[in-house]
Amino acid sequence: MSGSKSSSSSSSRARAANTNSNKLLSLSRVATLVFAALTLTSYTTTAQTPPPSLCSCSPTKFNFKLNFQGTCESTSLTGVNDELCFINVRPGMESVAENVDFEIENILSMMSANQRALNSVIPTVVTSVDIFEYDTTNELTVINQEIFSNQSLSDGDIIEFTSISSKLDPNKPLQEQLEYFPGGLILRYTGVNSNNEDVINTFAWGYNIEDCTTEQISAGDFIGWTIVDDVTAANGAFCPAIVTPPPTLSPTTLAPTTTTAKPVNPTSSPTSTTTKMSITTKSSKHSARSKAAKVPSASKATKASYSLIYL
């Protein structure tokens, strides 16, 4: 009997754990759908028919710096169309998920409610980092991902991430390489707080792929537990905003003025010409000699000029 009870109890716990796991998975999917709803309000397309004019201003490389004091209530991101950020302590997510009816308003409300007491949402260590880039279609297909598992990351540590946009070929139209064209980024941190609970920060942003004339994501931007420490700029062939015209440097080079001003020496030039004239007068006395004799007269003239200068 007791063995049967134990087996039944174990099975019940397994089912409960499985149910909670499914709810968490559903919640995660709904959160992604919420972000999709936000990002697609200003941009709709299909995989088959991309808009005629596109620009990609995603940095080709990011350095994300961990900031455990960061929150989702205060963010600063440039060059993005929409953003989403929330921090959850895992036990709170499981208990709240039981009564969620999965409407967008309720999900957003739940995300806000799960901003718990400050000490519970601050991690002491981050154990995993998941970074995803998705495409520009309605399906939000993941086109690049990098998983950092079994980590022990501290406040201030740097995470390097190379965007798939680094593979874009500037010699090809953007429409011909959409597999390397990110529509946005999702980043998920899993950490442990001082109560030994799992605490998770997830944020996402979508790029404005139809108007890249505004300022782009840059060092100093922040959201959640992340400060953008450094970026490698997008390729200028696909991002008009970062193309800086260099022509101002060439007109300001005053090479002709400096080269013509230095060689002029007003004192030596008149002296040499006066000397030559006196030598010419001297050599005219020896004009009865042959024309060949005029060649050494030049050396005499030189000698005379030296003596003249000496005197």
C-alpha positions in Angstrom: 0.0 0.0 0.0 2.7 2.4 1.0 4.6 1.6 -2.1 1.5 2.3 -4.2 1.0 5.6 -2.5 4.6 6.6 -3.1 4.4 5.7 -6.7 1.2 7.6 -7.1 2.6 10.6 -5.3 5.7 10.5 -7.4 3.6 10.3 -10.6 1.5 13.2 -9.4 4.5 15.4 -8.8 5.9 14.5 -12.2 2.6 15.5 -13.8 2.5 18.8 -11.8 6.1 19.5 -12.8 5.2 18.8 -16.5 2.1 21.0 -16.3 4.1 23.9 -14.9 6.8 23.3 -17.5 4.1 23.5 -20.2 2.7 26.6 -18.8 6.1 28.3 -18.7 6.7 27.3 -22.3 3.3 28.7 -23.3 4.0 31.8 -21.4 7.3 32.2 -23.2 5.6 31.7 -26.5 3.0 34.3 -25.7 5.6 36.7 -24.6 7.2 36.3 -28.1 3.8 36.9 -29.6 3.3 40.0 -27.6 6.6 41.3 -28.9 5.5 40.3 -32.4 2.3 42.3 -32.0 4.3 45.3 -30.9 6.8 45.2 -33.7 4.3 44.5 -36.4 2.2 47.5 -35.8 4.4 49.7 -37.9 5.8 47.1 -40.4 4.0 44.2 -42.0 5.3 42.0 -44.8 5.6 38.3 -45.8 8.6 36.2 -46.6 7.7 36.2 -50.2 7.2 40.0 -50.7 9.7 42.1 -48.8 9.2 45.9 -49.0 10.8 47.5 -52.0 13.2 49.7 -50.0 15.1 48.2 -47.1 18.0 49.2 -44.8 19.9 47.3 -42.2 21.4 49.3 -39.4 22.0 46.4 -37.0 25.5 46.7 -35.6 27.7 43.9 -36.8 29.1 43.2 -33.4 27.9 43.9 -29.8 29.7 44.0 -26.5 27.0 43.6 -23.8 28.1 44.6 -20.3 26.2 43.0 -17.4 24.6 45.5 -15.0 22.8 43.7 -12.2 21.2 46.9 -10.9 19.5 47.6 -14.2 15.7 47.4 -14.4 13.1 47.3 -17.1 11.5 50.5 -15.8 14.4 52.6 -17.1 15.7 51.9 -20.6 17.5 53.9 -23.2 17.8 52.5 -26.7 18.4 54.4 -29.9 17.7 53.2 -33.4 15.0 50.7 -32.5 11.3 50.7 -33.5 10.0 48.8 -30.5 11.3 47.3 -27.3 10.1 44.8 -24.7 11.7 44.0 -21.3 10.7 42.1 -18.2 12.3 40.4 -15.2 10.8 37.4 -13.5 11.6 35.3 -10.5 10.8 31.7 -11.6 8.5 30.6 -8.7 6.4 33.8 -9.2 6.0 33.0 -12.9 4.7 29.5 -12.1 2.1 30.6 -9.6 0.9 33.5 -11.7 0.7 31.4 -14.8 -2.0 29.2 -13.4 -4.6 31.9 -13.6 -3.5 33.7 -16.8 -6.0 33.6 -19.6 -3.3 34.5 -22.2 -4.7 37.8 -23.4 -2.2 40.4 -24.4 -3.4 42.9 -21.8 -3.2 40.3 -19.0 0.3 39.2 -20.1 1.6 42.7 -20.1 0.0 43.3 -16.7 1.5 40.1 -15.3 4.9 41.1 -16.6 4.6 44.4 -14.8 3.3 42.7 -11.6 6.3 40.4 -11.5 8.7 43.3 -11.0 9.2 42.0 -7.4 10.9 43.4 -4.4 14.2 44.8 -5.5 16.4 42.3 -3.7 14.6 39.3 -5.4 15.1 40.5 -9.0 18.8 41.3 -8.6 21.0 38.3 -9.5 24.2 37.4 -7.7 25.4 35.5 -10.8 24.2 34.8 -14.3 24.3 31.2 -15.3 23.2 31.3 -18.9 22.7 33.7 -21.8 20.6 33.1 -24.9 20.8 35.5 -27.8 18.6 35.3 -30.9 18.2 37.3 -34.0 15.0 36.9 -36.0 14.2 37.8 -39.6 12.0 40.5 -41.0 8.9 38.4 -41.7 5.7 38.0 -39.8 6.9 34.6 -38.6 9.8 36.0 -36.7 12.0 33.1 -37.8 15.2 32.8 -35.9 18.1 33.2 -38.3 21.0 33.4 -35.7 21.4 32.2 -32.2 24.2 31.9 -29.6 23.8 30.1 -26.3 26.2 30.6 -23.4 25.4 27.8 -20.9 27.0 26.7 -17.6 28.3 30.2 -17.0 29.3 32.0 -13.8 29.1 35.7 -14.9 29.4 38.5 -12.5 28.3 42.1 -12.5 30.3 44.1 -15.1 31.3 41.1 -17.2 31.3 41.5 -21.0 29.5 39.2 -23.4 30.5 39.5 -27.1 28.0 38.7 -29.8 28.5 38.8 -33.5 25.4 39.7 -35.5 24.4 37.7 -38.6 24.4 41.1 -40.4 28.2 40.8 -40.5 27.7 38.3 -43.3 25.9 40.8 -45.6 27.7 41.3 -48.9 27.9 45.0 -49.8 28.2 44.0 -53.5 24.7 42.4 -53.5 21.3 43.9 -53.0 19.8 43.5 -49.5 16.7 41.7 -51.0 19.0 38.9 -52.3 20.4 38.1 -48.9 17.5 38.3 -46.5 18.8 35.3 -44.6 21.5 37.6 -43.2 19.1 40.5 -42.5 17.9 40.7 -38.9 14.6 42.3 -38.0 15.4 42.4 -34.3 17.1 40.8 -31.4 16.0 38.8 -28.3 18.3 38.3 -25.3 17.5 36.2 -22.3 19.6 36.0 -19.1 19.0 33.3 -16.4 20.6 34.0 -13.1 20.3 33.2 -9.4 19.3 35.7 -6.7 20.3 35.9 -3.0 17.4 33.5 -2.1 18.9 30.9 -4.5 15.9 31.4 -6.9 16.1 31.5 -10.6 15.6 35.1 -11.9 15.3 35.8 -15.6 15.6 39.0 -17.6 14.3 38.9 -21.1 14.3 41.8 -23.5 13.8 42.3 -27.2 13.9 45.0 -29.7 12.9 45.5 -33.4 14.9 47.6 -35.9 13.3 50.2 -38.1 14.2 48.6 -41.4 12.4 51.2 -43.6 13.8 54.4 -42.1 17.5 54.2 -41.1 18.2 57.9 -41.1 18.0 58.2 -37.3 20.7 57.5 -34.7 21.5 53.8 -34.3 22.2 51.6 -31.3 25.4 52.8 -29.7 27.7 52.5 -26.7 26.0 53.7 -23.5 22.5 52.5 -24.4 20.9 50.3 -21.7 18.0 48.0 -21.0 17.4 45.5 -18.2 20.6 43.9 -17.0 22.5 45.2 -20.0 24.6 48.2 -20.9 25.8 48.3 -24.5 29.5 48.7 -23.9 30.6 48.9 -27.5 29.4 48.1 -31.0 30.9 47.7 -34.5 28.8 49.8 -36.8 26.7 48.4 -39.6 27.9 48.3 -43.2 27.4 51.7 -44.8 26.2 50.1 -48.0 23.0 49.1 -46.2 22.7 51.9 -43.5 22.5 55.5 -44.8 22.6 56.9 -41.3 26.2 55.9 -40.6 27.7 57.1 -43.9 29.6 60.2 -43.0 30.8 62.4 -45.9 34.6 62.8 -45.7 35.1 65.6 -48.3 35.6 68.4 -45.7 39.2 67.2 -45.1 40.5 67.6 -48.7 39.5 71.3 -49.3 41.2 72.3 -46.0 44.6 71.0 -47.1 46.6 74.1 -48.1 49.4 72.3 -49.8 49.9 74.8 -52.7 50.2 77.8 -50.3 52.8 76.3 -48.1 55.0 74.9 -50.9 55.2 78.2 -52.9 55.8 80.4 -49.9 59.0 78.7 -48.6 61.4 78.6 -51.6 61.4 82.3 -52.1 64.6 83.9 -50.8 64.8 87.6 -51.6 68.4 88.2 -50.5 70.2 85.5 -52.4 68.4 86.0 -55.7 69.5 89.6 -56.3 73.1 88.9 -55.2 73.5 86.1 -57.7 72.1 88.0 -60.6 74.3 91.0 -59.9 77.4 88.8 -59.8 76.4 87.2 -63.1 76.2 90.6 -64.7 79.6 91.6 -63.6 81.1 88.3 -64.8 79.4 88.8 -68.2 81.1 92.1 -68.5 84.4 90.6 -67.6 84.2 87.8 -70.0 83.4 90.1 -72.9 87.0 91.2 -72.8 88.1 87.7 -73.9 85.6 87.4 -76.7 88.5 87.1 -79.3 88.9 83.5 -78.1 87.2 80.6 -79.8 83.6 79.7 -78.9 85.0 76.5 -77.2 86.9 78.8 -74.8 83.6 80.1 -73.4 83.0 76.9 -71.5 85.8 77.4 -69.0 84.7 81.0 -68.6 81.7 79.7 -66.7 84.0 78.3 -64.1 85.8 81.6 -64.0 82.5 83.3 -63.4 81.8 80.9 -60.6 85.2 81.6 -59.1 84.6 85.3 -59.5 81.3 85.1 -57.8 82.9 83.3 -54.9 85.6 85.9 -54.5 83.0 88.6 -54.8 80.9 87.1 -52.1 84.0 86.7 -49.9 84.8 90.4 -50.3 
